[in-house]
């Protein structure tokens, strides 16, 4: 979101070119008609979803999954690993959605429609009381690592950051949720907030495929 915002806000899309049908949720023509001619007003993020807000009270949602990447490019790229291309109207370049594994997906929704966002729990920064996590986790015999990855309980932690949070909290990933104490949940929440905040500040994890 931070990287795309300066190059995307104010741009108007022409008709999207879809290379991978399953990268679009819903009818392709509806997606294309809804995006064509629309201007980007702002960007936001919710959990692992990127939201691109358009000037007609609609929004694009992107979930990048494992390998998806969004780049603003100066000219239309080659089709290799390209799932979706949203050209800019009246100028060269556009927004390119690359995805080697083809798991990523994009939605076009009305601004008031939550879509898949309705299934997300609060983000760590939105949770003020660690008892919220304690109440959720104490019901489950699943390992805490799995519970941290459950986006319906707390949104935003993927595999890498769940590992970081557990390591910082000195908790085994295999510990069942029901064995967590209230103090454990307080430490987990504090570290989730701190690590995500630092990760955003440093533009994410520097894994091999990161740009």
C-alpha positions in Angstrom: 0.0 0.0 0.0 2.8 2.4 0.9 4.7 1.6 -2.2 1.8 1.8 -4.7 0.0 4.9 -3.2 2.2 7.7 -4.7 2.1 6.2 -8.2 -1.6 5.1 -8.2 -3.8 7.8 -6.6 -5.3 10.1 -9.3 -4.8 7.6 -12.1 -7.8 6.5 -14.3 -8.0 2.9 -15.5 -8.9 1.9 -19.0 -10.4 -1.6 -19.7 -8.7 -4.3 -17.6 -7.0 -7.2 -19.4 -7.5 -10.5 -17.7 -5.0 -13.3 -18.4 -6.1 -15.7 -15.6 -9.8 -16.0 -15.2 -9.7 -17.3 -11.7 -7.8 -14.2 -10.6 -11.2 -12.4 -10.8 -14.1 -13.0 -8.4 -17.4 -12.9 -10.3 -18.2 -12.3 -14.0 -15.2 -10.9 -15.9 -17.2 -8.5 -18.0 -18.8 -7.0 -14.9 -15.3 -6.5 -13.5 -14.0 -4.9 -16.7 -17.1 -2.6 -17.1 -16.9 -1.6 -13.5 -13.2 -0.6 -13.5 -13.0 1.0 -17.0 -12.9 4.8 -16.8 -12.7 4.9 -13.0 -10.2 7.1 -11.1 -8.3 5.9 -8.0 -9.1 8.2 -5.0 -7.2 6.4 -2.3 -5.7 3.1 -1.0 -6.1 1.3 2.2 -5.3 -2.1 3.8 -7.3 -4.6 5.9 -5.6 -7.7 7.2 -3.8 -9.1 4.1 -6.1 -7.4 1.6 -5.2 -4.3 -0.4 -8.1 -1.9 -1.1 -8.1 0.5 -4.1 -10.9 3.0 -3.7 -12.5 4.3 -6.9 -14.4 7.5 -7.7 -17.8 5.9 -8.1 -18.2 4.5 -4.6 -16.7 1.1 -5.6 -13.4 -0.5 -4.6 -11.0 -3.1 -5.8 -9.8 -5.8 -3.3 -6.6 -7.7 -3.9 -5.4 -10.7 -1.9 -1.9 -11.6 -3.1 -1.8 -15.0 -1.5 1.7 -16.6 -1.5 3.4 -15.1 -4.6 1.2 -12.3 -5.9 2.8 -8.9 -6.6 1.3 -5.6 -7.7 3.5 -3.1 -9.6 2.9 0.2 -11.3 4.7 -0.2 -14.6 5.6 2.3 -17.3 4.5 0.1 -20.2 2.5 -3.1 -20.7 4.6 -6.0 -19.5 5.1 -9.4 -21.1 2.4 -12.0 -20.2 4.7 -14.3 -18.3 3.3 -14.8 -14.8 0.8 -11.9 -15.4 -2.7 -12.6 -14.1 -4.2 -9.1 -14.6 -3.3 -5.8 -16.2 -5.1 -2.5 -15.5 -3.8 0.0 -18.1 -4.0 3.7 -17.3 -6.3 5.8 -19.5 -4.6 8.5 -21.6 -1.0 7.5 -20.8 1.5 4.7 -20.9 1.7 2.1 -18.2 -0.7 0.6 -15.7 -1.1 -1.6 -12.7 0.2 -5.1 -13.2 -0.7 -8.1 -11.1 2.0 -10.8 -11.3 1.4 -14.2 -9.7 3.6 -17.2 -10.4 1.4 -19.6 -8.5 -1.9 -18.1 -9.6 -3.6 -18.2 -6.2 -4.1 -14.4 -5.9 -7.5 -12.9 -6.5 -9.2 -9.5 -7.1 -12.7 -8.4 -6.3 -14.8 -5.4 -7.5 -17.2 -4.4 -4.7 -19.5 -1.5 -3.8 -17.8 0.7 -1.2 -20.3 -0.4 1.5 -20.0 -4.1 0.6 -17.6 -5.9 2.9 -17.3 -9.1 0.8 -14.5 -11.3 2.2 -13.5 -8.6 4.6 -16.6 -9.5 6.7 -14.9 -12.7 7.7 -11.9 -10.9 9.2 -11.3 -10.4 12.9 -9.8 -7.2 14.3 -6.1 -6.4 13.6 -3.7 -6.5 16.5 -3.7 -2.7 16.7 -7.5 -2.7 17.1 -7.5 -5.0 20.0 -7.3 -3.1 23.3 -8.0 -5.9 25.7 -5.9 -9.2 25.6 -8.8 -11.0 27.3 -10.4 -11.0 23.8 -7.7 -13.4 22.6 -7.9 -15.4 25.9 -11.6 -15.9 25.4 -11.1 -17.1 21.8 -8.1 -19.3 22.4 -9.3 -21.0 25.6 -12.0 -22.8 23.6 -9.6 -24.5 21.2 -7.2 -27.4 21.5 -5.6 -26.4 18.2 -1.9 -25.3 18.4 -1.4 -21.6 19.0 0.5 -21.3 15.7 -2.7 -22.3 13.8 -4.8 -20.0 15.9 -2.6 -17.0 15.1 -3.0 -17.8 11.4 -6.8 -17.8 11.8 -7.8 -14.5 10.2 -11.3 -14.6 11.7 -9.8 -14.3 15.2 -7.1 -11.7 14.5 -6.3 -10.4 11.0 -2.9 -9.7 9.6 -0.5 -12.3 10.8 0.9 -14.7 8.1 3.3 -17.6 8.6 6.5 -15.5 9.0 5.0 -13.0 11.5 3.2 -15.7 13.5 6.6 -17.4 13.9 8.2 -14.0 14.9 5.5 -13.3 17.5 5.7 -16.8 19.1 9.5 -16.5 19.3 9.3 -13.1 20.8 6.7 -14.4 23.3 8.8 -17.5 24.2 5.8 -19.7 23.4 5.9 -23.1 21.6 3.9 -23.1 18.3 2.6 -26.5 19.4 1.0 -25.3 22.7 -2.8 -25.8 22.5 -4.8 -22.6 22.7 -6.7 -23.8 25.8 -3.4 -24.0 27.8 -2.6 -20.3 27.3 -2.8 -18.1 30.4 -4.2 -14.6 30.4 -0.6 -13.3 30.8 0.4 -15.3 27.7 -2.3 -13.6 25.6 -1.2 -10.2 26.9 2.4 -10.9 25.8 1.2 -12.3 22.4 -0.9 -9.3 21.7 1.9 -6.9 22.7 4.4 -8.6 20.4 1.9 -8.9 17.5 1.3 -5.2 17.7 5.1 -4.4 17.9 6.3 -6.8 15.2 3.6 -5.8 12.7 4.3 -2.1 13.3 8.0 -2.6 12.7 7.4 -4.8 9.7 5.2 -2.1 8.1 7.9 0.6 8.9 10.6 -1.5 7.1 8.3 -2.4 4.1 7.8 -6.1 4.9 9.9 -9.2 5.1 13.0 -9.4 2.9 12.4 -12.9 1.5 13.8 -13.9 -1.8 10.9 -12.8 -4.0 10.3 -9.5 -2.2 10.6 -6.3 -4.3 
